[in-house]
Amino acid sequence: MQAGETIYALSSGAPPAALAIIRISGVRAGPALQALCGALPAPRRASLRSLRHPETGDLLDRGVVLWFPGPHTATGEDLGELHLHGGRAVVRAVEAALAALPGLRLAEPGEFTRRAFQNGRIDLAEAEGLSDLLFAETEAQRVAAIRMASGHLSRQVETWRHDVLRLSALVEADLDFSDEDDVDADVADMVGQGANALAADIRAALARPRAERLRDGIRVVLAGPPNSGKSTLLNALLQREAAIVSDIAGTTRDVIEAPVALQGVPFVLTDTAGLRDEGAEAIETIGIERARTAMAGADIVLWLGPEGEGPEHPALWEIETQIDRQGVSRETKRSARQRVSAQTGEGLQALIDDLVITARTLLPGAGEVALNARQHALLVQCADAVDQAVAMDDPLLRAESLRLARLALDQLLGRTHVEDMLDALFGAFCIGK
């Protein structure tokens, strides 16, 4: 991307559709609108115009045109929008007309949002929230992404940054004017108390549930010996046939993962090979090892096997299945957490409710911001640097520790060089965003 280039792209869904919105951003956005529809409409006022090819004068469409002069726009640049009829031929014709204008080119993926970041309209944490919002599939993911994109984390980081700057100013005053009467003799204690409070506040944020569980889903593994009802229960929870159900032992030989939203909460349900020590052939043995690996990484394990014989896991739930099979020999459990029949649905809602209630304790609560791995790592760096400032007796070393703390916060908001990370982030956006 070069400075001064004007970009355009379809910013609405792929045609055909009722409407198509083409966005134009850059120094030539205004001239491009004039070339297609004549005089510019009044700023921020929708205007119905005829759009014509700038070279042939052929009518392309009649649509709504909007003009947003910079810098107070979504991208921080002059911005135009064409609201067209959403047919493929209409979109192709208007895009071809724009491509024929000097100084215009098709936008790269995420380039509109990247320009918003580079022009100071959003910071990096807000951009990450916007990315999460585009990929949100559940209500919990949407709420958390909106919170991040709306600047909740950014405002908190700005508060921490202000505290770091205040502490740095005290240390600098101690360095420069320690022999003068206008510097408080207790400045070292003031810095120590302030730094302790700041570090405690940051570490409280670090202790909250992370974004990875919210983005990827709470991992629930169904485990047990062959023919214990794992695949049947998986299909019942998903309300579709995701796994093959058979009375033949060893039917499930690999890990089957299926994402699902239960009451707006994201889960990944995993069916596994039946665990047995004897009778498994080579491929099934590999599946059993993968099942053990899946259980080790699970947030919750639903154990459908004999009571007390499940793997060691901090969240192992004893589940009694096939409770509809009256008069038939089946595994009963004295202390089952839930009792269900995947065939009749009895107990299934109680199990789902239990999973959702437990999952919400593992996800960010109302009003909390979920940190992703990058944000978490930088806040750990910041908290460690603030702790080092408390431990240092030398004011010079204290000042350096606080500088490192401020640098970590600046990196979190994207105020330092993060070009490689930006390429990866904005490259995942769609063209036109």
C-alpha positions as CSV (number, residue, x, y, z in Angstrom):
1,M,0.0,0.0,0.0
2,Q,1.3,3.4,-1.0
3,A,0.4,6.7,0.7
4,G,-2.0,8.8,-1.4
5,E,-3.5,5.9,-3.3
6,T,-7.3,5.9,-3.7
7,I,-8.9,2.5,-3.2
8,Y,-12.3,1.1,-3.9
9,A,-14.1,-2.2,-3.3
10,L,-17.5,-3.9,-2.8
11,S,-18.1,-3.6,1.0
12,S,-21.4,-5.4,1.1
13,G,-22.1,-9.1,0.6
14,A,-21.4,-10.9,-2.7
15,P,-24.0,-10.3,-5.4
16,P,-26.7,-11.0,-6.3
17,A,-28.4,-9.1,-3.5
18,A,-31.0,-6.5,-2.9
19,L,-28.3,-3.8,-2.5
20,A,-24.6,-3.5,-3.2
21,I,-22.3,-0.9,-1.5
22,I,-19.1,0.1,-3.2
23,R,-16.8,2.2,-1.0
24,I,-14.1,4.6,-2.2
25,S,-11.4,6.0,0.0
26,G,-8.5,8.4,-0.6
27,V,-7.6,11.7,-2.1
28,R,-9.4,11.0,-5.4
29,A,-12.6,9.7,-3.9
30,G,-14.3,13.1,-4.5
31,P,-13.2,13.3,-8.2
32,A,-14.3,9.7,-8.7
33,L,-17.8,10.5,-7.5
34,Q,-17.9,13.5,-9.7
35,A,-16.8,11.5,-12.7
36,L,-19.6,9.0,-12.2
37,C,-22.5,11.2,-11.0
38,G,-21.7,14.8,-11.7
39,A,-21.5,17.3,-8.8
40,L,-20.8,16.0,-5.3
41,P,-23.8,15.6,-3.1
42,A,-23.9,17.6,0.2
43,P,-21.6,16.0,2.8
44,R,-23.2,13.2,4.8
45,R,-26.5,13.6,2.9
46,A,-27.9,10.7,0.8
47,S,-28.6,11.7,-2.8
48,L,-30.3,9.7,-5.6
49,R,-28.1,10.0,-8.7
50,S,-27.7,8.5,-12.1
51,L,-24.3,6.9,-12.5
52,R,-22.7,7.0,-15.9
53,H,-19.5,5.7,-17.4
54,P,-17.0,8.6,-17.4
55,E,-15.8,7.8,-20.9
56,T,-18.9,6.7,-22.8
57,G,-21.6,8.3,-20.8
58,D,-23.5,5.1,-20.7
59,L,-26.0,4.8,-17.8
60,L,-24.7,2.2,-15.3
61,D,-27.3,2.4,-12.6
62,R,-29.4,4.8,-10.5
63,G,-28.4,4.6,-6.9
64,V,-27.8,6.5,-3.7
65,V,-24.5,8.4,-3.4
66,L,-22.9,9.6,-0.1
67,W,-19.9,11.8,0.3
68,F,-17.9,12.0,3.5
69,P,-15.0,14.5,3.4
70,G,-12.0,13.6,5.6
71,P,-10.6,13.4,8.2
72,H,-13.7,12.6,10.2
73,T,-14.6,9.4,8.4
74,A,-14.3,5.7,8.9
75,T,-10.9,5.6,7.3
76,G,-9.7,9.1,8.2
77,E,-9.6,10.0,4.5
78,D,-12.1,11.4,2.0
79,L,-14.7,8.7,1.5
80,G,-17.5,8.0,-0.9
81,E,-20.1,5.3,-1.0
82,L,-22.3,4.1,-3.9
83,H,-25.4,2.2,-2.9
84,L,-26.4,0.3,-6.0
85,H,-28.8,-2.4,-7.2
86,G,-27.1,-5.7,-6.1
87,G,-26.9,-7.5,-9.4
88,R,-23.5,-8.9,-10.6
89,A,-23.6,-7.0,-13.9
90,V,-24.3,-3.7,-12.1
91,V,-21.4,-4.2,-9.7
92,R,-19.0,-5.3,-12.4
93,A,-19.9,-2.3,-14.6
94,V,-19.4,0.2,-11.8
95,E,-16.1,-1.4,-10.7
96,A,-14.9,-1.3,-14.3
97,A,-15.7,2.4,-14.5
98,L,-13.8,3.1,-11.3
99,A,-10.8,1.0,-12.5
100,A,-10.7,3.2,-15.7
101,L,-10.2,6.4,-13.6
102,P,-6.7,7.6,-13.0
103,G,-5.2,7.0,-9.5
104,L,-7.8,4.4,-8.4
105,R,-7.2,0.7,-7.7
106,L,-9.0,-2.2,-6.1
107,A,-8.5,-2.4,-2.3
108,E,-6.5,-5.2,-0.7
109,P,-8.1,-7.4,2.0
110,G,-8.6,-5.3,5.2
111,E,-7.2,-2.2,3.6
112,F,-10.0,0.1,4.6
113,T,-9.7,-0.9,8.3
114,R,-5.9,-0.7,8.1
115,R,-6.2,2.9,6.9
116,A,-8.5,3.6,9.8
117,F,-5.8,2.3,12.1
118,Q,-3.0,4.2,10.4
119,N,-4.9,7.4,10.4
120,G,-5.7,7.2,14.1
121,R,-9.4,6.4,13.8
122,I,-9.1,3.2,15.7
123,D,-6.2,1.6,17.7
124,L,-4.9,-1.9,17.4
125,A,-7.0,-3.4,20.2
126,E,-10.1,-2.0,18.5
127,A,-9.0,-3.4,15.2
128,E,-8.6,-6.8,16.8
129,G,-12.1,-6.5,18.2
130,L,-13.5,-5.7,14.8
131,S,-11.7,-8.8,13.4
132,D,-13.4,-10.9,16.1
133,L,-16.7,-9.3,15.3
134,L,-16.5,-10.3,11.6
135,F,-15.9,-13.9,12.6
136,A,-18.3,-14.1,15.6
137,E,-20.7,-17.0,15.3
138,T,-22.3,-17.0,18.8
139,E,-24.0,-14.4,20.9
140,A,-21.2,-14.5,23.5
141,Q,-18.5,-14.0,20.8
142,R,-20.5,-11.0,19.4
143,V,-20.9,-9.3,22.8
144,A,-17.2,-9.7,23.6
145,A,-16.1,-8.5,20.1
146,I,-18.4,-5.4,20.3
147,R,-16.9,-4.6,23.7
148,M,-13.3,-4.8,22.3
149,A,-14.2,-2.9,19.1
150,S,-15.9,-0.2,21.1
151,G,-12.7,0.6,22.9
152,H,-13.3,-0.9,26.4
153,L,-9.8,-2.4,26.6
154,S,-8.2,0.7,24.9
155,R,-9.7,3.0,27.6
156,Q,-8.4,0.8,30.3
157,V,-4.9,0.7,28.8
158,E,-4.9,4.4,28.5
159,T,-5.7,4.7,32.2
160,W,-2.8,2.3,33.0
161,R,-0.5,4.3,30.6
162,H,-1.4,7.6,32.4
163,D,-0.5,5.9,35.7
164,V,2.8,4.8,34.3
165,L,3.5,8.3,33.0
166,R,2.7,9.8,36.4
167,L,5.0,7.4,38.2
168,S,7.7,8.1,35.6
169,A,7.3,11.9,36.2
170,L,7.8,11.3,39.9
171,V,11.0,9.3,39.3
172,E,12.3,11.9,36.9
173,A,11.6,14.6,39.5
174,D,13.5,12.6,42.1
175,L,16.5,12.3,39.6
176,D,16.6,15.9,38.6
177,F,15.6,17.8,41.7
178,S,16.3,15.5,44.6
179,D,18.5,18.2,46.3
180,E,15.8,20.8,46.1
181,D,13.1,21.5,48.6
182,D,10.1,21.3,46.2
183,V,10.5,17.6,45.7
184,D,8.7,15.5,48.3
185,A,11.1,13.5,50.4
186,D,8.8,10.5,50.3
187,V,8.7,10.3,46.5
188,A,10.2,6.8,46.6
189,D,7.4,5.6,48.8
190,M,4.8,7.3,46.6
191,V,6.3,5.6,43.5
192,G,6.3,2.2,45.3
193,Q,2.7,2.5,46.5
194,G,1.5,3.6,43.1
195,A,3.4,0.9,41.2
196,N,2.1,-1.8,43.5
197,A,-1.5,-0.6,43.0
198,L,-1.0,-0.5,39.2
199,A,0.6,-4.0,39.0
200,A,-2.2,-5.4,41.1
201,D,-4.8,-3.9,38.8
202,I,-3.1,-5.3,35.7
203,R,-2.7,-8.7,37.2
204,A,-6.4,-8.8,38.1
205,A,-7.2,-8.2,34.4
206,L,-4.7,-11.0,33.5
207,A,-6.5,-13.4,35.9
208,R,-9.8,-13.1,34.0
209,P,-10.8,-15.8,31.4
210,R,-8.9,-15.5,28.1
211,A,-10.3,-14.8,24.6
212,E,-9.1,-18.2,23.2
213,R,-11.9,-20.1,24.9
214,L,-14.5,-17.6,23.7
215,R,-13.2,-17.6,20.1
216,D,-12.5,-21.4,19.8
217,G,-15.3,-22.7,22.1
218,I,-15.3,-24.6,25.4
219,R,-13.8,-28.0,24.6
220,V,-16.0,-30.9,25.8
221,V,-14.8,-34.4,25.1
222,L,-17.1,-37.4,25.2
223,A,-15.1,-40.4,26.4
224,G,-15.7,-44.0,27.5
225,P,-15.2,-47.6,26.3
226,P,-16.7,-48.8,22.9
227,N,-20.5,-48.9,22.7
228,S,-21.0,-46.6,25.7
229,G,-23.2,-44.2,23.7
230,K,-20.6,-41.4,22.9
231,S,-21.5,-41.0,19.2
232,T,-25.3,-41.2,19.9
233,L,-25.0,-38.5,22.6
234,L,-22.8,-36.3,20.4
235,N,-25.5,-36.4,17.6
236,A,-28.2,-35.7,20.1
237,L,-26.4,-32.6,21.4
238,L,-25.7,-31.4,17.9
239,Q,-29.2,-32.3,16.7
240,R,-27.6,-33.8,13.5
241,E,-25.8,-36.9,12.4
242,A,-22.2,-36.0,12.8
243,A,-20.9,-39.3,13.9
244,I,-21.6,-42.9,12.7
245,V,-23.6,-44.9,15.3
246,S,-23.1,-48.7,15.3
247,D,-23.2,-51.6,17.7
248,I,-19.8,-52.7,16.3
249,A,-17.0,-52.0,18.8
250,G,-14.4,-49.6,17.4
251,T,-16.6,-47.8,14.9
252,T,-15.2,-44.5,15.9
253,R,-11.5,-44.7,15.2
254,D,-10.5,-41.0,15.2
255,V,-11.4,-37.8,17.0
256,I,-14.5,-36.1,15.6
257,E,-14.8,-32.4,16.4
258,A,-18.0,-30.4,15.9
259,P,-18.5,-26.8,16.9
260,V,-21.9,-25.9,18.2
261,A,-23.6,-22.9,20.0
262,L,-25.6,-23.9,23.0
263,Q,-27.8,-21.0,24.4
264,G,-25.4,-18.6,22.7
265,V,-22.3,-20.1,24.2
266,P,-19.6,-21.6,21.8
267,F,-18.6,-25.2,22.3
268,V,-16.4,-27.7,20.5
269,L,-17.8,-31.2,21.1
270,T,-15.4,-34.1,20.6
271,D,-16.3,-37.7,20.0
272,T,-13.4,-40.1,20.6
273,A,-12.5,-43.7,19.9
274,G,-13.7,-46.1,22.6
275,L,-11.0,-46.7,25.2
276,R,-10.0,-50.4,25.6
277,D,-6.8,-52.2,26.4
278,E,-7.4,-55.3,24.4
279,G,-8.9,-56.1,20.9
280,A,-8.0,-52.9,19.2
281,E,-6.2,-53.2,15.9
282,A,-3.5,-50.8,14.7
283,I,-5.7,-47.9,13.4
284,E,-8.0,-48.0,16.4
285,T,-5.0,-47.9,18.7
286,I,-3.9,-44.6,17.1
287,G,-7.4,-43.3,17.6
288,I,-7.3,-44.3,21.3
289,E,-4.1,-42.3,21.7
290,R,-5.6,-39.3,20.1
291,A,-8.6,-39.7,22.4
292,R,-6.3,-39.5,25.4
293,T,-4.6,-36.4,24.0
294,A,-8.1,-34.8,23.4
295,M,-9.1,-35.5,27.0
296,A,-5.9,-34.0,28.3
297,G,-6.7,-30.7,26.5
298,A,-10.4,-30.7,27.3
299,D,-12.2,-28.1,29.5
300,I,-14.8,-30.8,30.4
301,V,-14.7,-34.5,30.0
302,L,-18.1,-36.4,29.9
303,W,-17.2,-39.9,31.1
304,L,-19.7,-42.5,29.8
305,G,-17.8,-45.5,31.0
306,P,-17.9,-47.4,34.3
307,E,-18.1,-45.2,37.4
308,G,-14.7,-44.3,38.8
309,E,-12.7,-45.6,35.8
310,G,-12.4,-42.4,33.9
311,P,-9.1,-40.6,33.4
312,E,-7.6,-38.1,35.8
313,H,-9.1,-34.7,34.9
314,P,-10.1,-31.7,37.0
315,A,-13.5,-31.5,35.3
316,L,-14.5,-35.1,34.8
317,W,-18.3,-35.6,34.8
318,E,-19.8,-39.0,35.4
319,I,-22.6,-39.3,32.9
320,E,-25.1,-42.2,33.0
321,T,-26.5,-42.9,29.5
322,Q,-29.2,-45.0,28.0
323,I,-31.6,-44.5,30.9
324,D,-34.5,-45.4,28.6
325,R,-33.3,-49.0,28.4
326,Q,-35.5,-50.5,31.2
327,G,-34.9,-54.1,32.1
328,V,-31.8,-54.2,30.0
329,S,-28.3,-54.6,31.5
330,R,-26.6,-51.3,31.5
331,E,-24.1,-49.3,33.5
332,T,-25.7,-47.5,36.4
333,K,-23.9,-44.9,38.5
334,R,-24.5,-43.9,42.1
335,S,-23.1,-40.4,41.8
336,A,-23.8,-39.5,38.2
337,R,-23.7,-35.8,37.5
338,Q,-26.3,-36.2,34.8
339,R,-28.5,-39.1,33.6
340,V,-29.6,-38.9,30.0
341,S,-31.2,-40.8,27.1
342,A,-30.0,-39.7,23.8
343,Q,-32.8,-41.7,22.2
344,T,-35.8,-40.2,24.0
345,G,-34.1,-36.9,25.0
346,E,-34.8,-37.4,28.7
347,G,-32.2,-35.5,30.7
348,L,-30.7,-34.0,27.6
349,Q,-31.8,-30.4,28.4
350,A,-30.5,-30.7,32.0
351,L,-27.1,-31.7,30.6
352,I,-27.1,-28.8,28.2
353,D,-28.0,-26.4,31.0
354,D,-25.3,-27.8,33.2
355,L,-22.7,-27.4,30.4
356,V,-23.8,-23.8,29.6
357,I,-23.7,-22.7,33.3
358,T,-20.3,-24.2,33.8
359,A,-19.0,-22.8,30.5
360,R,-20.0,-19.3,31.5
361,T,-17.7,-19.5,34.5
362,L,-14.9,-20.2,32.1
363,L,-15.7,-17.3,29.8
364,P,-15.5,-13.5,30.4
365,G,-18.3,-12.2,32.5
366,A,-20.6,-9.3,31.7
367,G,-18.6,-6.1,31.3
368,E,-15.2,-7.9,31.2
369,V,-12.8,-7.7,28.3
370,A,-11.3,-11.0,27.0
371,L,-7.6,-10.7,26.3
372,N,-6.1,-12.5,23.3
373,A,-2.7,-14.1,23.5
374,R,-0.9,-11.0,22.1
375,Q,-2.6,-8.7,24.5
376,H,-2.1,-11.0,27.5
377,A,1.6,-11.4,26.8
378,L,2.1,-7.6,26.6
379,L,0.2,-7.0,29.8
380,V,2.4,-9.7,31.5
381,Q,5.5,-7.7,30.3
382,C,4.0,-4.5,31.6
383,A,3.1,-5.9,35.0
384,D,6.6,-7.5,35.3
385,A,8.3,-4.2,34.5
386,V,6.2,-2.4,37.1
387,D,7.1,-5.0,39.7
388,Q,10.7,-4.5,38.8
389,A,10.3,-0.8,39.3
390,V,9.1,-1.4,42.8
391,A,12.0,-3.7,43.6
392,M,14.6,-1.2,42.3
393,D,16.4,1.2,44.7
394,D,18.2,3.1,42.0
395,P,16.0,5.8,40.4
396,L,17.7,5.3,37.0
397,L,16.7,1.6,37.0
398,R,13.2,2.5,38.2
399,A,12.9,4.9,35.3
400,E,14.0,2.3,32.8
401,S,11.5,-0.3,34.2
402,L,8.7,2.2,33.9
403,R,9.8,3.0,30.3
404,L,9.6,-0.7,29.4
405,A,6.1,-0.9,31.0
406,R,5.0,2.1,28.9
407,L,6.5,0.5,25.8
408,A,4.4,-2.7,26.4
409,L,1.2,-0.7,26.6
410,D,2.1,1.2,23.5
411,Q,2.7,-2.0,21.6
412,L,-0.7,-3.3,22.8
413,L,-2.4,-0.3,21.2
414,G,-0.2,-0.4,18.1
415,R,1.8,2.8,18.7
416,T,5.1,1.1,18.0
417,H,6.4,-0.8,15.0
418,V,4.2,-3.9,14.5
419,E,4.2,-4.2,10.7
420,D,4.4,-8.0,10.5
421,M,1.6,-8.4,12.9
422,L,-0.5,-5.8,11.0
423,D,-0.1,-7.8,7.8
424,A,-1.4,-10.9,9.4
425,L,-4.3,-9.2,11.1
426,F,-5.7,-7.1,8.3
427,G,-4.9,-9.8,5.7
428,A,-7.6,-11.9,7.4
429,F,-10.2,-9.3,6.7
430,C,-12.4,-9.5,3.6
431,I,-11.8,-7.2,0.6
432,G,-13.9,-4.1,1.2
433,K,-13.5,-4.0,4.9
